[in-house]
Every structure is written in C-alpha cells, then in structure tokens.
Amino acid sequence: MAPAAVLYGAPAPGLVEVPKGARQVSPLIVGSEDLAALPDASLDEAVILAPPGTLERDFVLAQALRALKPGGAITAFAPKDKGGARLRKALEGFGCTVSEDARKHHRFCRAQRPEAPTGLAQAIAAGAPRIVSALGLWSQPGVFSWDRVDPGSARLLALIPKLAGKGADLGCGVGVLAAKVLASPAVTAFTCVDIDRRAVACAQHNLDDPRVRVVWADARVRDDDIASLDFVVMNPPFHDGGSEDRALGVAFIQNAAQALHRGGTCWIVANRHLPYEAALTAAFATVEVRADAGGYKIFEARK
Ligand SMILES: C[S@@+](CC[C@H](N)C(=O)[O-])C[C@H]1O[C@@H](n2cnc3c(N)ncnc32)[C@H](O)[C@@H]1O
C-alpha cells in the first residue's frame, strides 16, 4: 500500500521529492484537504512548503507532526529569506532531530516525528481560528491582515455608500467589507469569494446572514452563478505566492465587470502604485477616483 502522505503548498517542479499520491493540504489550493482535520498519527510522510508567518508556520508544522505516525518523515522547506532560515529551530522546538541542507535559495529540514513531540498543543492553539477583538470577527493567523483592518480596506469602508440589490466581494477575506455592506437592509443577496479556505471558514462564521453565500474559489475563474449583479466591492490581492502579481488585480477587475449588469457599480481600493486605471477604463463605462490619499486610491467604476 502507498504511504499516507501529504503535501502542503505548490513547490516549483524538481525542488523537492513529493511522495506519489500525496494529498494536497494547503488552504490556498481550492479543493485541498484540511491538515487540521486529519486524525492523529495517521500519516507516513509530510512535505511542507512552510508559510513565512511565525504563528502560521508553527501551526502547520505542529499539525503535520500531530498527524504523522511516530517515526513518520517530515520535510519542511522554504526560501531562505522567507522563513527558511528559521525552520530548523522551529522543528527542534518540537523535539525533532533535524538534518538541514540548502539548495536553490531554499533551506530544507528533514526529521522524523519523535515518539513524544513537545509543544504541539501550544503551537496549534496559537495558530488556531479565534475572535480577534480589533476586528470583532473570527480570524486566523495566515489569512490576509488577520489581526487588524487593512488600511486600504479601512479607507474603502469609510466611503462605501449604502448599497442595494445583489452584490459580491471578490477576495472577501474574513468578511471585513461584507460586514459593512450587509448593514444595508436594501442588500438582498451577497456572494463572498476567497481562495483561502481559512478565510472562507471564518467568513462563514462572521456572516451568519441568510442573504450571504460564501464560496471557496479562485475569483479569476468565471462563475456563472455570480452574474447580473448590482454591485461589487473589493480590495483585490496583488500578491501570488509571495511575489507581486499585478495581473491578479486586473483579472479581478475584468471578472467584476463581467459579473455586473449594465449600470452596476464596482467599488475598489488599490495601492496607488498599482496601474489599474487602464484595466478599469477598458472594462467599465465610467471610472471615478473617489479618494486618493495615504497611498491608496478608491475607484467607483460603473459598467
Ligand atoms: C487584499 S485582501 C482583501 C480581503 C478583505 N476583502 C478585506 O478587505 O480585508 C485580498 C483577498 O483575496 C484573496 N485572494 C487572493 N487570490 C485570490 C484568488 N485568485 N481568488 C479569490 N481570492 C483570492 C486573499 O486570500 C485575500 O483574502
């Protein structure tokens, strides 16, 4: 029988050996399994492209060690400048004996799950979903701006008018914008889309409202169920896998325009260095800058 193995993340081809049949457990890959839901001591092997944030990384490593059988193999790796240099210490903190090597700007740490790892429960608790008082919402380390309102979103929140009808938030996160939009009783239906399973799970908790549908999906992919909308609100992402990807925001703009009916509006906030004007002008009939301050621009685009 093939070993029970998991892969967390999407390493570049050839970077690391991935066991045949390994199940994907990254929350950023739609359709993946949830590492936190796997039974204790059920895996033979875990290959982890470790995320950079400390709480998120330790949570993932602890969950992997929890789910591994004693003696099961863990390979954790990351770019040197994105947490790779701290992996060894993190694994040693869980009682692992680590062998480390470096290749292609990455650090690779290999260990076997000890009989009795230490500190797993603490790391799992520190990285778990919880209500964050600064947001008044459920959130989890690792999701976008997990413990504070993003300054761009805060600016958009201050400007969004009372909206009405059917709408969507593309890249909804834990639902910071949605919570404001839903305060308007004239909103009849609201779809929230995010690619991060953790954000989607939090948004489901946070937006317990019969008008809301939360969808775990890639908002770049057209969804025929998100159509004929009256409005879209969004703070589109511009990072993919840690590096800036302006095409991501452009794809969001194009899909927002397609999802609206003629005359529908899109409220969008973007860092002012991002060149979204051309994409907005191409996709919408009118584009107005509603605010330009503090490094952010807020656009109201009408189809
Ligand atoms: C800038 S954040 C905004 C989050 C939230 N709307 C807010 O204002 O706090 C962008 C969000 O887009 C999500 N995201 C990134 N790429 C995505 C994609 N291809 N499809 C859907 N969501 C995506 C991220 O997980 C993140 O939650």
The ligand as an SDF file (V2000), in Angstrom:
LIG
                    3D

 27 29  0  0  0  0  0  0  0  0999 V2000
   -6.3250   42.4150   -0.0820 C   0  0  0  0  0  0  0  0  0  0  0  0
   -7.1630   41.0280    0.6020 S   0  0  0  0  0  0  0  0  0  0  0  0
   -8.7650   41.6990    0.9760 C   0  0  0  0  0  0  0  0  0  0  0  0
   -9.5360   40.8870    1.9860 C   0  0  0  0  0  0  0  0  0  0  0  0
  -10.8290   41.5270    2.5110 C   0  0  0  0  0  0  0  0  0  0  0  0
  -11.7230   41.8950    1.4210 N   0  0  0  0  0  0  0  0  0  0  0  0
  -10.5220   42.7480    3.3400 C   0  0  0  0  0  0  0  0  0  0  0  0
  -10.7970   43.8400    2.8720 O   0  0  0  0  0  0  0  0  0  0  0  0
   -9.9870   42.5880    4.4370 O   0  0  0  0  0  0  0  0  0  0  0  0
   -7.3950   40.0290   -0.8110 C   0  0  0  0  0  0  0  0  0  0  0  0
   -8.0380   38.6850   -0.5550 C   0  0  0  0  0  0  0  0  0  0  0  0
   -8.0720   37.9900   -1.8050 O   0  0  0  0  0  0  0  0  0  0  0  0
   -7.8280   36.6230   -1.5780 C   0  0  0  0  0  0  0  0  0  0  0  0
   -7.3390   36.0570   -2.8460 N   0  0  0  0  0  0  0  0  0  0  0  0
   -6.0800   36.0420   -3.3450 C   0  0  0  0  0  0  0  0  0  0  0  0
   -6.0590   35.4740   -4.5620 N   0  0  0  0  0  0  0  0  0  0  0  0
   -7.3330   35.1120   -4.8280 C   0  0  0  0  0  0  0  0  0  0  0  0
   -7.9680   34.4840   -5.9170 C   0  0  0  0  0  0  0  0  0  0  0  0
   -7.2770   34.1370   -7.0050 N   0  0  0  0  0  0  0  0  0  0  0  0
   -9.2950   34.2540   -5.8580 N   0  0  0  0  0  0  0  0  0  0  0  0
  -10.0150   34.6190   -4.7510 C   0  0  0  0  0  0  0  0  0  0  0  0
   -9.4670   35.2230   -3.6840 N   0  0  0  0  0  0  0  0  0  0  0  0
   -8.1560   35.4820   -3.7220 C   0  0  0  0  0  0  0  0  0  0  0  0
   -6.8600   36.5690   -0.4270 C   0  0  0  0  0  0  0  0  0  0  0  0
   -6.9350   35.3280    0.2470 O   0  0  0  0  0  0  0  0  0  0  0  0
   -7.3260   37.7640    0.4220 C   0  0  0  0  0  0  0  0  0  0  0  0
   -8.2370   37.3380    1.3950 O   0  0  0  0  0  0  0  0  0  0  0  0
  1  2  1  0
  2  3  1  0
  2 10  1  0
  3  4  1  0
  4  5  1  0
  5  6  1  0
  5  7  1  0
  7  8  2  0
  7  9  1  0
 10 11  1  0
 11 12  1  0
 11 26  1  0
 12 13  1  0
 13 14  1  0
 13 24  1  0
 14 15  1  0
 14 23  1  0
 15 16  2  0
 16 17  1  0
 17 18  1  0
 17 23  2  0
 18 19  1  0
 18 20  2  0
 20 21  1  0
 21 22  2  0
 22 23  1  0
 24 25  1  0
 24 26  1  0
 26 27  1  0
M  CHG  2   2   1   9  -1
M  END
$$$$
